[in-house]
């Protein structure tokens, strides 16, 4: 335990360095764009120039946001853990360190990412980070906390504020278990899905439900509650 506490302390300083890196590198293209755009148009009238400067600043923020997402995604693409089934490792393992690094990179970009859901930008971001996402899938949340452990098939819907966690810590170990949403399934607003969960075809998880670890929700069923249990069988997908 003392070893872990030491590593946690060292990790705190590493987190600071990571944040400087993740937030700082995307500033380079932003600064270049700002100077270019600000010099492109100039007015002698004070208010006209103030308006131009305001628009340049706001568009510079968009450039920064997109650069931040791109840089963050590339870092996670390079370093994310490659796990296809339930895996148990030590809290001090290299796998845990890689996961923690990617997790911090993800958290550093989530305040910006939330403005791009739902959109193809967000879906592309999660794909680069390691998630498998099918066609015609709508992701209305930025809280896919372990993209590399998430698979979402075609025609799925994830509601706003939903959370998917592919990891947990138990008895001094880290447990990683992939999450799989199959074709046509729906995860309601504010629902939470824990590691190892499988949501079968056209199954529904109701709003604010908590699906415990390693559960499988059978095809066509509707589950809800804390913890989630089967509410009723359903042959068609319903909105919750």
N, C-alpha and C positions, 0 to 999 in steps of 0.2 A: 504493500500500500504506500509506503514511503517513496518507493521508486516511482509509482504513478503520480504522487503529489509533486515530486520533483519535475517529472516530465510535463505535468500540467502547468507548472510555473514557467518552465522554459517555453512551453507551447503558447503561453500568453504573449510573450515577446515575439514569438514567431508570427502570431496572428497580427500583431501590429505591423510587422514588416510586410506581411501578405496584403494587408489593407492599403498600405502605402503603394505597393506595387500595382494592385488591381485598380485602385482609384487614380493613381498617378499616370500610368502609361497612356490611358485613353485621353488624357488632357493634351497630349502633344498634337494630335490631329485637330482637336478642338481649338487650340490656340492659333494654329495655322489658318483654320477656316475663319476664325473671328477677325484676324488681321486682314485677310483677303476680302471678306464681305464688308467690313467696316470701311475699307479704303475704296471699295467699288463705287459707292454712292455717298456723296457729301452735299450738304446744303448749308448756305450761309445763315438761314433762318434757324434760330435756336431750337424752337419746338419741332420743326421738321427734322432736324438732325437728331433730336432726342428720340423722336419716333423711330427713325431708322436704327439708331443705336439699340433701342429696346427690342426691335424685331431681330436684329443681328444677335443680341444676347439670347433671346428665346430660341432662335434656330441653332445657336451654338450649343445650347443645352441638349437639343435633340441630337446633334452630332455627337456630343459627349455620351449621351445615353446609348446610342447605337454602337459607338466605339467600345464602351464599357461592356455591353452585352457580348459583342463579338470577341473581345479579349478574354472575358470570363469563360465563354463557351470553349474557346480554343484550349485554355489551360485545363479545363475539366476533361476535354476530349483526350488530351495527352495523358492525364494522370488518374482518371477515374478507375475505380476497381472493376475488374471483369469477373463477375460472379453470375453463374447461371442457376444455381440451386442453393439451398440453405447452407451457410458456411459459418463456422464458429472459430474465432481467433482470439488471441490474447488482447487485452486492452493496450498493451505496449507493442503490439506487432506493427510491422511495416505497412500491412494492409490497413490497419486502423489509422495510422498516420496519413496515408494517402487519402482515405475517406474523410478524415478531419480537415485536411487541407482543402479538398474539393468542397466540403460543406461550408467552410468559411468563405471561399470564393463565391459560392452560390448565395450565401446570406448577404454578402457585400453588394450584390447586384439586385436582390429582390425588391428594394424600394423603387428601382427604376423599372424592373421587369413587370411590376403590377400594372403599369400604365399601358402595357402591350397585350394584355389578355382580355378577351380572346382575340387572337390574330395569328396569321401565318408566321409573324416574327417570333412569337412565343413558342409556337410548335417547332419552328426551326431551331430555336435556342435549345429546347429540351432534347431534340434529336441529336444535336452536336454534343451535348453533355452526356449522351449515352442512352437516352430513353428510346424505346421502340414505339413509334406512334403510327397508327394506320391512317387510311384515307377517311375524309369526311368526319373527323373527330373534333369536337369542340372542347377546348380546355379553358375554363373560365376562372382558373385559379393560378397563382404563382407559387403555391405551396407544395409542389412536387419535390419533396425535400431530398430524395435520393434518385435523381433521374436515371442513373445507371442501373437501378434495380427495378425499374418500372417498364412494363409492357402494356400498351393500350392498342387494341385491335381497331378495325374499321367501325365507323358509325357510332362511336361512343360519345357520351356527354359527361363532363365533370363540372359540377356546379360551383358557383362563386364561393370562395373561402374554404373549399374542401382541402383536406390535408392527406398526403400519402407519405408514410414513413416506412422505409425498407430496412430499418435497423433498430436495434435495442441493445441495452447493456444489462447483463444478468450475471451475478456471481463472479465478477472480475473478468468477464469475457464480453466480447462484442459479437452479436449475432446479426448476420446479414441474410435476408430472405426475400427473393424477388416477389413483386406484386404483379398480378395479371388481370386486366380487365378484358374480357372477351367481347366479340362482335355484338354491337347493339346494346351493351349494358350502360347503366346510368348511375352516377354517383351524385347524390343530392347536395344542395347547398349546405356548407358547414359540416359535412360528414367527415369522419376521420377513419382512415384505413391503416391498419398496423401490418407489420412484416408477414410475408408468406400468404397473404390473402389472395384468393382466386374468386373473381366475380364472373360467373358463367354467362353464356349468351342470353341477352335480353333480360338479365336480372336487374333489379332496382334496389339501391340503397337509399333510404329516405333521408330527408334533410336532418342534419345534426346527429345522425346515428354514429355509433362507434363500433366498427367491425374489429373484434379481437384478433390477435395474431393467429395465423395458420388456418383460419376458417375458410371454407369453400361455400359460396352462396350458389345453390343450384340454379340451372337455367330457368328463366321465367318467374322466379320467386321474387317477392318484395320483402325486404328486411328493414327493420327500423328499431330504434331504442338504444339504451345504454345498459349493458352491451346490446348490440343488434341481435334480434331474433326474427324468425320468419313471421311476417304479418299475414300474408296470404300468397297463394299461388297466382300467377298472372301470365296470360298468354300473349299480352301486348304490353309494351313499355309505357309507363305512365310518368307524368311529370310530378316531381315533389319539390 
